[in-house]
């Protein structure tokens, strides 16, 4: 699996087209296929069909195979430049192998030097295959973003709580919040009017009740 389709002067990454050509030259007795996002749907389907039937033994691809691919006989995946991919993406890719009865492996190749976050992502991939644990680590690394906003990643601006650490408290907090809104609406206004931007003059109480 390569991150690029073709070589780039800006990024020092392995490209799928170059990798496929190199493997075809060095492994003349092995049928090598190539799949990427620029191929027409019928071309991709035909290539995947040949791979599934064993007519192609080695498939070079971009992350287009991340989802929707079921090839039980695929037993080895090598991911180039794994340091450039997100943790959930790496986990999804790894799930493309090991679907049959044959023991399978996923090899992550990376370029030095590794940043702190990239190292933690690769360490997580090495130590667990549990999707729930992967999701927790990914949330911790990326950050949950805004609770009431559009930012989907980054540190959440809560002064006390942590969505990851304190998630078991969420049902109780939600219940308490509803009770406060129902019985003490004037307190809700005073506490939230400072930071919650309501569209069209909507009050904080109306926002939470909607």
N, C-alpha and C positions, 0 to 999 in steps of 0.2 A: 504494500500500500504506500503510495507516494502522495505528498501534499500538493504537488504541482502537476499539470498536464505536460507542459513543455518547460525548457530551461528558462531561467530568469536571471538577468544581470543584477537585479536588486536583491534577490534572495538566494542564499547558498543552500539550496535544497535539492534533493533528488527529484528528478522529473520522470513521470510515468513513461512518456514516449522514449526517452533516452534509456531508461532502465530496461524496457521491453526489448529495444534494439540490441542492447548489450547482452542480455540473457539469451536472446535468439542466436547471436553470434557465438557465444561461449558454450551454449548447450544445443548444438545442432540436432541432436536426436530427441530433444524434448519439444513438444508442441507448446508454444508460448502465445497466450492471448493478451489482449489489451482492452480495458474498459475505462471510460471516463465520461464526464458530463457533456462533452461536445458531440458524442455519438447520438445518432437518431435512436429512438426507442426500440425499433425493430432490430437495429444492429446490436444494441446492448443485450436484448433478449436472446438473440441468436448466439452471442458469445457466451452468455451465462448457461444456455442450454448445452452447448458443446462442453463447457467446463463440468457441468453436472453429470453429463454422460461419460466423462473421461476422455473425450476426444481432444481436449486441451488439458495438459497436466499442470501447467504453471500459468497463473493468471496475474497480470500486473494491473493494478487499478488505482484510482483515486478514492477519496472518501465517499464516492457515489455508492459504494457497496455497503455503506454504514447500516442501512436498514433495508428490509424487504428482500434479503438474499438468504436462501435456504439450500445449502449444498452439503448434505450429510457426509460426503466422502472427503471434504476439505479438512486436512489435519494439521497444516502448518501455515501460520501467518507471520509475515515479517513486516513491521511498520517502520518506514523510514522517517527520520526527523520527528520522532514521537514527542520531543520536547515542545513542538509547536502546536500540539493538539490539546484540546481540553480533556479533562478527566472523563466526563460522561461520553465524549466521542470515542476515546480510547476503549472504554468499556463496551460500547456498542460494537465497535469493530472486532474486538476480541470475541464477542458472541457469535461471530460468523463462522468460527471453527469450533470443533468439539461437539457438533450436533449429531454425530453418528456414534458407532460403537468403537471407533478407533481412537486411541489416546492421542490427544492433540496438544499443540504448543503455540504460544504467541510470543514472538521475539520483538522487543522494542529497541530500536537503534536510535541513538541521539548524538548530537554534536556538543562538544565542550566549548565554553564552560556552561554548566547548568545553573540557572537562577534558582533562588530558594523555592519559589512556587512550582517551577517545573520539576525540581527534584522531589518535592512532596507528592506531586501527581504520579511520577514514575514509581516512587516507593509504595504508594497506595496500590498501584496496579500489580506490583510484585508481591505484595503481602496478602491481598484478599481478592476473591472473585464474587463476594457478596454484594449484590446490587444496592441494597439498602445502605450498607456501610460506605460504598463508593459515593452514593448520593449525599450522605452526611459530610464526608470529607470534601466533596466538591462544593457543597454549600459553605463550609467553613473557609475554603480557599477563595472562592469568588465573592462571598458575601451575599446576603439576601436582598440587598438593595433597599428601596423605600417601602415601608408598610402602606402608606397612603400616598402614592405617587407613581411615576412612570419608570423610574430607574430600577432595572431588574437585577443589577449586580452592584457590588461595592458594599462598604460598611453601612449598616443600618444605624440611623441616628437615634438610638435609644440610650439614655444615660445609665440605666440600671440593668435592664433585662437583656438576655441574649436569646434570639429565636431558636438557635441550635441547642444551647445548654438548657434552656427553660421551657422547651416545647411541651413537656408534660403538664405545665401549668396553664396552657392555653384554654382548655375547656372551662376551667374555673374562672379564669380572667374574663372570658367572654360572657359567662353567666353574670359575674359581678358588674360588668360594664352595662349590660342590659338593665339590671336592677337600678343602677345609678341613673341611667337615662330615663327610666320610667318614674322614679320617685324623687329625683333631685335634678331636674333639668336645668335649673339656674346655675348649679355648680358645674355642670357639663359645659355650659356656655362660657363661663369664666375661665375654665381650664384650657379649653380647646380653641377659643376664638383667636388666640395669639398666633397660633401656627398653622391652623387648618384653613386653607383658602376655599371658601364655598362659592360655587358658581351661581350667578344670578341672585345674589343676596340670600342664598339658602343658609339657614342657621346650622350650627354644629349638631344640634339635636335632630333636626330634620335629616341631616346627612347620615347620621348613625341609624336612624329609624328606617331609612329607605333601603 
